[in-house]
Amino acid sequence: TILGETHEEEDEILPRKDYESLDYDRCINDPYLEVLEGMDNKKAQRYEAVKWVLVFAIGVCTGLVGLFVDFFVRLFTQLKFRVVQSSVEECSEKGCLALSLLELLGFNLTFVFLASLLVLIQPVAAGSGIPEIKCYLNGVKVPGVVRLRTVVCKAMGVLFSVAGGLFVGKEGPMIHSGAVVGAGLPQFQSISLRKIQFNFPYFRSDRDKRDFVSAGAAAGVAAAFGAPIGGTLFSLEEGCSFWNQGLTWKVLFCSMAATFTLNFFRSGIQFGSWGSFQLPGLLNFGEFKCSESDKKCHLWTAVDLGFFILMGIVGGLLGATFNCLNKRLARYRMRNVHPKPKLVRVLESLLVSLTTTVVVFVASMVLGECRQMSSSSHSGNDTLSLQDMSEDINSSIKTFFCPNETYNDMATLFFNPQESAILQLFHQDGTFSPVTLSLFFLLYFLLSCWTYGISVPSGLFVPSLLCGAAFGRLVANLLKSYIGLDHIYSGTFALIGAAAFLGGVVRMTISLTVILIESTNEITYGLPIMITLMVAKWTGDFFNKGIYDIHVNLRGVPLLEWETEVEMDKLRASDIMEPNLTYVYPHTRIQSLVSILRTTVHHAFPVVTENRGNEREFMKGNQLISNNIKFKKSSILTRAGEQRKRSQSMKSYPSSELRNMCDEHIATEEPPEKEDLLQQMLERRYTPYPNLYPDQSPSEEWTMEERFRPLTFHGLILRSQLVTLLDRGVCYSESQSSASQPRLSHAEMSEDYPRYPDIHDLDLTLLNPRMIVDVTPYMNPSPFTVSPNTHVSQVFNLFRTMGLRHLPVVNAVGEIVGIITRHNLTHEFLQARLRQHYQTI
């Protein structure tokens, strides 16, 4: 099973419960309503204008980060190759090639060592960053993923790892860098620069932050490939749970700003022609055009589509093999490298660098063939960019150990920056021998698979494109040489091979199609690229997941897919909810709240009342009591025990009314007519629930479910809100009215966002534990809720599309019976519950 993984392996890593969710839902509490009251059209327009300005600033900053990385990668790479190439040319006559190898090793090992050190400073900067950003856009808070220190280590680290000759790209880290810029810029503060403080109270919520992160990630794609539309689609396809038209416009605007900022500066620096936009992205595929002397040549024909589909199938198989090997490597690293001292990770990176450098050097010197240079030139092309591209291709040809008018094909591929090698495969009219292409593909495939996952910032797009381009060029050579198809344009096959392999590895469809079309500037390639990517994805999906999904699963992140499987609809909300609730009362003593916060790790608590005042009526049989059919006895006993324990040991202060009603002793009873009317309504509308009628009395035959007192649900309050209330001393004494409790504004409640204080760090010595906190003004009184009988697909769609964090399960008479979080909706959890469901049938 080289391609498919066995179930035993899959079950080893389950989604971890220590990942927190982002909260996309608005908390409509009293402080927020006060903000709404003061909001008018002018203020709303000003707020929207600030958003547009920030989105533009994110795009510009992301473009500048790309410019910084590109400039220094180009500088270091040119320096390295210039020194080593002159040494090789001298030593090929004198016979001192070992000295040239030592020079190359010196450069590469130094650069990779620096990249590894930067990852030691901020471990989350390792890898491409796309799995982490995918998780963030999906609604999972990955620790440290959008911090300022992360983007500094990422940008500088990827600069050194690419310059160090590792088989990695700078495009994936650009996406991560853009996302960090998007998260940090609107906050106007950083934990790394604590002394710099701006009074900027806007956008202090997960909702706004995630919108800006999606814009930043799209800007990263746009800067990397010169593909603003592809960047927008990337953000949409790769995880954004919640999307709207306004956000689409802002994300596209941000992507455009990033693309043209990078284009403006790169064109000015490289060509000295400021204001002429000639270099749209970090990776440019150049223009695909048949030679004017070759009349038979076509970019592609309908006949070629059959070959493209076959290439898609092979690309899917190769991608699945790549992913499987990389997954096994990642598992090995998790077991044997990561638990050891951090220095071991640096040594592993240096070992990979050493091996890669020796392989590249030896292959270039020994395995290459001398090929005749192409006689055709691009002199007929009058545009500046085409001439520059043609010169660039010809200047990157390496002639190691070859006579005049010939070049070393293996050295031309290996002894160049990866972008130049891709352009060689796409546009070089001279041929590469099938043996060279096969060896190059094999070596690059194995080394890039080994490299992805080590402790350096590393992208996967460029190595995959280069591997695939070599595979496509090999197919074109074979078709031309052995089948005699003269009309074939080798560049098209190289492009389709690149798309097939990249699609087989990452399994992206919509965004990748558009990114490749925008990178080639050739709309006629739309159909073959789309067909190839679809076939590659379907073939690869037959065996395993995409590389980013594999790494997400290995981290144990509870990622939610686009939709659930059809058979999951056999389950209801009551089958998957968490019935053991930790709850608070509307008015609760401080000692009780502190005890709850210190003894649990929950991030939200239902606000409930027990209606104890109705117990006498209940004993008389005058009160309608509902029976929650779906509960299991064990969970009811647990909840009942927890309820008793809290009311006895924690000395909670329950109240049967909300807010200030507890201060007024209303002894009047409702008129009997209303009670009769209510009872009739309940009898008519809630027939599934067993009812108690006045002529019935409690009996010993009652089950535990019937004896259990239900909890009336009033709202949901977050841990961060409770900690803020305790930190700021929001409470009142038993002898006072709750109206005397201090009030906090919305700005004060969100001032500590996103790092609220920990309950264990609070100094609560000044607070009297007998004081009471009224949580009702700060709770969310109207969160999304579902019925216990709701099908899982409906629960899943509501949770994912609205970007929720907690979903209370409330029965027909307003009693909370459970709560659903992200972990209750992961594929693994639903599968386990479905197995239980089948066993009980």
N, C-alpha and C positions, 0 to 999 in steps of 0.2 A: 504493500500500500504506500508507494512513494508519493502519490498525489493525494489520495483521500486519507483523512485522519480517522483513527478508530475512536469509538465512543468512550473508551477508558481514558484516552488522552483528553478528550473534550471535557470530561467531568472533573478533571483535576482542578481547574480554576473556575470558581463560581464568582458572580459579581459580588464585590466587597460592599459591606454596609457602612464603611466609614467615609464614603463619598457623599458630599452634600449636594442637594439640588439647588439650582437657581430658581428664584421666585418671579415668574413673569406676570403673575396675576397682581392686580392692584389691590392694596388693603384699603377699603373705603371706610376708614374709622373717623372719629370726630376731628382729629388734627388735619386729616386730608380734606374733610368737608369744609373746614375753615379756609383752607387754601382755595378750594373751588368757589367759595362764596366771594372771595376777593378777586377772582379771575374774571376778566372781561375780554372782549374780542381783541382789543389793542395789546393786552398783556400776552394773550395766546399767540398773536402774530409775532410779537417780539421774541417769545420763547421759540417759535418755529424758525425765525430768522437766525437765532443763535445756533440752532441745530444745523442749519445749512452751512453757516460759517465754519463750525467745528468739523463737519464732514469734509469740507474743502481742505481744511488744515490737516486733517488725517491723511487725505490723499497726497498732499504736497510732502508731508513728513515721510510717508512711506516711500515715495519716489526718491527722496533724498537719502534714505537708508539704503535703497537699492543702488543709488549712485556711489555711495561710500564703499559698499561691498565690491561693486564692479570695478571701481577705480583701483583699489588696492590689490584685488585678485589679479587684474591685468598687469599692474606694476611688478608684483612679486613673481608672477609666472614668466613675464618677459625677461626679468633679471636672471631667474633660474635657468631658463632654456638658453639664453644667450651665453652664459658662462659655460654650461655643460656642453653645448653644441660646439663652441670653439675648441673646447678641450678634446672632444671626440674627434674633430677634424685633425687636430694636431697629433693625437695619440694613435689614430688609425695608421699614420706613417711610422711613428716611433715605436708602436707596440706597447703603449702604457694605458690601455683601456681600463684597467682596474682603478687607476687614479680618477678617471672620469666617473666611474660608478661610485667611488667614495665621495666625490663632490656632490653628485646627485643625491646620495644617501644623506649627506650632511644637511642639504637644503630641506629635503622632505621630512626627515626625522625631527628637525628643529621646529618646523611649522606645525607638524602633527602634535608634538609635545606641548606647544603653546595652546593649541585647540583643546587638548585633553585637560590642561590645567584650568582653562576657563569653564569647562563642564564640571570640574570638581567644585568650583565656586558656586555654581547654580546647576545642580544635576538635571533639572527639567529642561535645560537648554540642549540636551543631547538629542540626536535623531532629527527628523524633519520638522517635528512640531505639528504636522497635519493631524495625526490621531488625537492630540490634546485639544487642538482647536475644534476638531469635529465634535469632541465630547462637550466642549464649552457651548458650542452652538446648539447642541442637542439638549442642553439644560443641566449639565453636570459641572460642578465647581471643582476643577482640578487644582490642587494647591500650588501656588507660585507660578502658574502658567502665563499670567498676564502682568507680571511685575516688571519694573524698569530694569532691574538687575538682569532679568531673563533676556530682554531684548539686547542689552549691551553684550552679554556673554554670547548670545546667539549670532549677532551680526559679526563680531570680531572672530568668534570661533569658526564660523563657516568660511570666513575669509582665509583663515590659516589652513583649514582642512582641505579646501579646494586648491589653494596654492601649494599645499604639501603633496599633491599628486595622488591623493586618495580618489577612488572611483565614486565620488559623491557629486551632487549638484547643489547649486545655491538657490534653486527655485522654491523648494519646500520650505526652507528656513525663511525665505522672503515672505511667505504666506503667514507664518507664525509671527514674524517681526511686525507685519502690517496689523495683525490682530492685537498685538501688545500696544502698539501706538494708538489704535482705536480705543482700547480699554483705558489707557492712562491719560491721554491728552484732555478729554472732557472733565477729568477729575481735578485737574490743576493741583495735584499733590502726589507725593510718592513716599512710601515708607523708607526708601533708600535716601531720600533728601528731606528728612523731617523738618529741617530748619526753614525750608522754603514753604511758606503757607500763603495761599490766596483765599480770599473770602468769596468763593464761587459756589453758592448753594444749589445750583441746578444739577440735574442728572445724577441724583444720589440714590439710584435704585438699580436692581438687577435688570429690570426691564429696559431702561435706557442704555445701560452698559452693554447688554447683549446686542442691541441694535448697532451700537458703534463698533463692537467687535466684528460683527458680520460685515460692516462696511470696510473695516481695516483689512480683514482677510481677503475680501474681494479686491481691494487695492493692491494687496501683495501679489495676487495672481496676475492682475493687470500689469503691474510693474515687471514681473518676471517674464511674461510672454508677450507683452504689448497687446493684451487681449481684454479690454474693459468689459465687453459683453460676456466673454467666457468667465471673467472674475465674478460678475454678478450671478451668473448661473451656478458657479461653484458654490457660492454662499448658500444659494437656494437648494442645491442638490445635496450638499454634504452635511446637512443636519439642522438647518434652521427650522425649529419646530413651528415658530409663529412668523407669519409673513403677511404684509399688506402692501397696497399699491404705493403708498407714501414712502415706505421703506425701500421699495424697489428703485424709485427715482433717486433717493439719496445714495444708495449703494452704487448705482450706475454713475452718478455724478462724482462720487469719491474715486471710483475706478478710473474714470476719464482724467481726473486731476492727477492721479498717481502716474498714469501712462505718459501724459504730456509733460509733466515735470521732469521725469526721467529722460524722456526723448529730447527735451529742450537742452538739458545740461550735457547729456552724452554727445549729442550732435555738435554742440558748441566746443566741448573739450577735445573731441577726436578729430573733427574736421575744421574747427575754427570758424564755422559758419553759424553764428548765433542766430536763432530764429528760423532755421531751416530744419524741420522735423524729419530726420532721416533714419533714426534708430529707435523704433518703437518700444522694444523690450530688451531685457538682459539676454534673452535667447531669440535670435532672429534666424529664420530658416532660409532667407533669401528668396529670390524670384525664380520660379520653375518655368523654364522656357526651352523649347527644342532648338537645337542648332539650326541656323538658317540654311546651312549647306546640306542638311539631311532632310530631304523632302518626304521620306516615308514616315518620319517620326511623328507620333501623336502623344500628348501627355497621358491619355488613357482612352481605351475604346471599350465598347460593350463586351467584347470577348474577354478583356482583362478582368471583368468583374468576377468571373468564375475563379480565376487565380487568386483574386483578393479574398474571396470567401474561404478558400483553402488556407491562405496565409492567416486569416483570422482564427481558424480552427487550430493551426499549429501554434500561433501566438498565444491562444488561450491555454493550450497544453504546456507550453514553455513557462507562461506566467504562473500556472498552478504549481509546476515543479519548483520554480523560484520561491514561491510563497511557502511551500511545504518545507523546503530546505531551510529557509530563513526562520520559520517557526521553530524547527528543531534546534537551530542554533540559539535562538532567543531563549528557549527553555533551558538549554545547557548553560547559557550565561546566567540565567536567574538562579540556577541551583549551585553553580560552581564558581562564578566570577563575582557576582554582586554581593554575596555574603562576606567575601574576603575584604581585607583592607583596600582603601580606595586606590592605593598605588598600583594594585593588580590591574585595574581598569586602564590606567595610563600605559602599563606595560603591554596590555593586549593591543591597544591602539598602535603602539610603536612596533609591535610584531607584525600587525597587518600592513603598516606603512613599509616596513623593511621588506616583507614578502612582495608587496605590490611593486616597489621600486626595482627589486632584482628581476622580477618577471618582465616588467616593461623594458628594462635595459637589455636583458639577454634576448628577449623576443625580437626587439628592434635590430639588434646586431646580427643575430644568427638565423632567425626564421623568415626574415623578409625576402622578397624576390625583387629583382630589378625590372621595372616595367617601363615601356616606352612612353615618354611624355606626349600629351595630346597636342596635335598640330593646330586644332581649331581654336580660335580666340574669340573673345567677346567684343571685338572692336566695333561691331555693328551696333552695339547698344550705346545709345547716346546719353542715357541718364547717369548722373553722378554716382548714385548708390550702386548701380549694377557694375560699373567699372571698378569701384572700390571693392565690391564683393569678389569680382573676378581676380583682382590683384591680390586680395587677401587669400583666396584659394591657392593661387600660384605661389605666393610667398611662403605658404605653410607646407609646401612639398619638401620632404627631406631626402637628400641624395646620399645617405651614408653608404660607403663601400660600393657605390654604383658608378659606372663610367658616364661620360657626358651624354646628355639628352635622355637619360633614364633616371628613375627615382626609386627609392626603397619604399615599397607600399606598406609594409608593416610599421616601419619607423614613422611614416607619414600619419598613420592612425594613432600610434602610441605616444609619439614624441611631440604632441601638440596639445593645447588646451582642448577640452572635450567639445566645446562649441565649434572649434575649427575642424575637428575630426568629423562632426556631424555634417558640416558644410561640404567637406571633402566627399562624403558618401552620397550626399544629395546632388552635388553639382559637378564633381570632377569627371570630365569626359574620358580621361585615361582610365584604363581598366584596373581593377584589383583582382588578383588571382583567386580562384575559388578556395585553394588551400589556405591562403592568407586570411581570407574572410572567415573561413571555418575556425581556424585557430584563434583568431582575434575574438570571434563571438564566444567560443568556449572559455577562453581565459577571462574575458570581461564578465561573462555571466557568473562564473564561480567567484571571482574576486569581489564583484559588486554585491553579490549575495552575502559573502562573508563580512563585508565592510558595513552594510546597513544594520545598525544595532549596536555598534561599538560606541564608546563614550566620546564622540565628537559630534558637533552639529553637522548633519548630513541630509541632503535631499536625494530623492530617488528618480525624479523625472528625467534628468539628463542621462544618467547611466542607462536607464531603460530605453530611452530614445536611441542612444548610441548602439546598444545591443541589437535593438530591433532594426535599426537602419542597416547594420552589417548583415543581418539575416535577410532583409529585403533585397539588398544589393546582390547577395549570393544567389537568391532565387532568380533575379534578373539575368545574372551571368549565365546560369544554367539554362534558362529558357532561350537566351540568345545563342549560346554555343552549341547546345545539344538538340534543341527542338527547331532552331532556325527561325524564331519569331523576330524579324528585323525591326518591326515597327515599335518595339518596346522602348520606353524611356526609363533608363535605370533609376533616375531620381524619384520618379513616381513610386516605383517598387520599394525603394529605400524608405520613402515617407510612409507607405502603407505598412511595411514591415515594422517601422518604429511605432506606428499607431497600434498595430496588432499586439506587439509585445507589451507596450505600456498599458493598453487596455486589459491584457491578460493579468498584469500584476496589480493594478490599482482598482480595476472594475468600475471606473467612472464612465458615464455614457454621454449625457447631454452636454455637460460643461466641457469635457475633453474634446468632443467633436468640434465645438465652437472655438475652443482655444487653438486647436490645430489648424482650423480654417483661417482664423485671424492671423496666426503666425506665418502661414504660407501666402497670405493675400491672394488666394486663388479659390474663388467660390465654386469653381467646377469640381474641386476635390471633395465637396460636401457629401455627395452620395457615397463614393467609395470609402471615405473615412468613417461615415456613420455605419455603413453595413459591416465593415471590418471590426469596428469597436463592439457592435452588438453581438456579432458571432464570437469574438474573443471573450466577451463577458459571459455569454451563455455557456461556452465550452468550459471556461474556468470555474464558473459557479457549480458546475456538475461535480467538481472535486473538492473545492474548498472556498473560503472567503477571500476577499481582497486583502492586500497586505496591511492596509491601515486598520481594517476591521479586526484582523488577526492580532495586531499589537494592542488594540483597544481591549480585546478579550483577555489577552495575557496580563494586562494591568488590572483586570477585574472591574472595569468601569461599567456601571449599569446603563448601557446605551439602549435607547428605545428605537426600534426599527420604524419604518414608515407605517406599517400596519401589522396586525396579528395574523396568525394562520387561521384558516377557515374553521378547523376543528376546535379552536379555543372558545368558540361561541357556545360550546356545551357547558361552559362555566358561567357562573353569575358573580356579581360583585361580592356577595356574601361568602363565596367559596375562596376568594383571594384576599379579602380584607384582613387587617390585623385587629382582632377583637379585644385584646388586652390593652385597654386604654389607660393612659395617665392623664388626668384631667384636673382643671382648677375651677374654683367657684367664682362667681362674679365679685364677691368680696372675700378675700383670703388673707389670713395673717401672714406677716413677713416670714416667720419661722417656717411656716408651711411651704411658702414659695421657694425659700432657700433650700429646704430639704428636697423638694421635687427637682429643682434645677441641679442640685449636686448629686443626686442619686440616679438620674436618668440622663440619656444622651439624645432624647427626642428634641426636634427643632420646632415643634408646634404642639400646642395643648388645646383640646376642646374646652370651651367655657360652658359649664353645665349647672343645672340645679336639680336637686333630688325631689323637690316638692314634698318635704317632710310634713308640712302643715296639712297635707291631704291624707295622711296615714289613718287618722281617725275615721274620716269619711270612707276610706278604703275598707276598713274593718267592718263598717256598717253595710258596705256593699253598694254605696251610692255613687262611687267613682268608677268611671270606665278605665280599665287597665288593659293595655295591649300586651300581646304575647309575641315575642320575637321568635318565630318558628325556626329560623335558620341557625340559631345558636347551638353550639355543642355544649354538653354539660360541663366539660372540663374548663372551658373558657369562661362560662358563667360563674362557676365557683371561684375562679381566679379573680374575676372582676369584683364579685361580691366580697371576697376576702380583702382585696385591695381597698375597696370602699370602706369596709369596717375599720381596717388598720389606719387609714388616713383620718377618719373621723375620731378615732380614739387617741392614737399616739401623736399625730401631728397637730391636733387641736385646730382643725380647719374651722373657718368661720363661714358656714354655708348660709346662703340667703335665698329665700323663696322668690324674691323679687329682684329686679335689676336696678342698678344705680341708686337713686335716692329713696326708692320706695321702702328700703329696709328701715329707714328712720321714722316712717309714719306707721303707726299701728292701725291698720285698717281692719276693723273687726266686722264690718258689714259683710253679709253674705249676699251672693248674687240672687236675684229674684228667681223663683222656681221655674217661671216660664222660659227664661233664657237657658236654664240648665236642661229643661225638657227639649228645647229646640236643638241645643248642642248635641244632646244624646241621640235625638232622631237623625241629625246629620251624620253623626259618627256611625250609627247603626246602618244607615243607608250607604255610606261611602266606603267604609272599611270592613266590608263583610269578610275578607280573608282572615281577619284576626279574631280569635275567640273572645267574646265579650262577657263581662260580669253584669248580670241584671240584679235589680233590687231584691228579687226573691231568692237569689243564690247567696250562700254564705261560704266563707273559707272552710275547706275541709282538709283532712289529712292526706287525701289522695292527690293533692296538688303536686305537680312536678316542680323541680328546682326552677325551671324557666318561669312557671306561673308565680312562684314565690318572689322572684327577683323584681326589685324596684327599678324601673327604667330611669334613664337620665335625659332630661329635656335639654336639647342642644340650642345654645344661644349664639355661638360664634367661635372663632379660632384666634388664638393669640400666639405669636412667635416667641421663641426663646430670647431672641435679640431684643424684642420689645420689653419682655419681663426684666431682663438684665438692665436695660436702660432705665426702667422705672425704679428699680432698686438702687442703681448707681446714683440717681439724682434725687433719691429720698422722696419719691412720690407716694404718700400714704396719709392716713388720718387715724386719730385715736378712737377707741371704742366709745368714748363719751361725746364725740363730736359727730356732726353730719358728714357724709361723704362729699358734700358740696365744698367742705373746707380743704379738700385734698388739692395740692398744687396742680396746675394744668401745664402740660408741655405742648409746644407748637410742633408742627410737622418738621420744621428745620432742626429743632432740638432732638427730635426722635431719630432723625437720619444723619445727625452730625458725625457719628462715629463710623458711618458706612465707609468701606466694606468690612472693616475689622472691629467688630463690637468687642467690648471687654469680656473676659471669661469670668464666670461666676466665682471660680476659685481664687481669682486675683482681686476681687472686690473687698474693700475694707468696710465691713458692715457693723463695726463696733459702735458707731454713733446711732445706729437704728435700734429702736426698741422692738424686739421680736414679737411683742404682743400687738404692735400697730397693724392696721388693716390696709391692704391695697385694693382700690376699686379698679379693676382691669377693663371694665365695660367701655370707657371712652376710647380705649386704644386697641381693642380687639377688632377683627374683621367680622361684622355682624351678618354679612351676606356672601360667604364663600360659595364656590360651586359645590354642589352636593349631588349624590346619586342615591337611588333606591337600592335596597339589598337585592332586588330581582333584576337589576340592569345587567344586560349581557356584557361580556368582557370586551367585545369589539367596540361597543358604545363607550364604555369606561375608558378604554385605551385611546380612542379618537378624541374624547373630551380632554383627557389628561395631556396628550401630546400636542394637539393643535392649540390649546389655550396656554401651554407652557406652565402647567401647575406644579406645585411642590407637595401639597397635601390635598387629598380629596376625601372629605368625611362621607360616611355612608349613613344616611338618615332614613328612618322608616316612615310610614305613612302618617304617623301622629307626632312627628317632630322629635323622636328620640334618637340619639346617636347610638349606633350599634357597632361601629368599627371605623377604621380609617385606612385609606389606600395611599401608598407612596410609590415612588419610582421603582423601588425594589420589588413591590408586589406585581409589577407589570413587565419585568424582564423575561426574556424568552425561557431562561432556565427555571425560574420560579413557576411560570405558567405551565411548563412541561411537567414539573413535579406535581402540581395540583391536578393536572389532567390525569396523571397516572393514579393519584388517589381517587379521583372521581370514577375511573374505570373499575377500581378495586371495590368501591362501595356499591356499584350497580349489581 
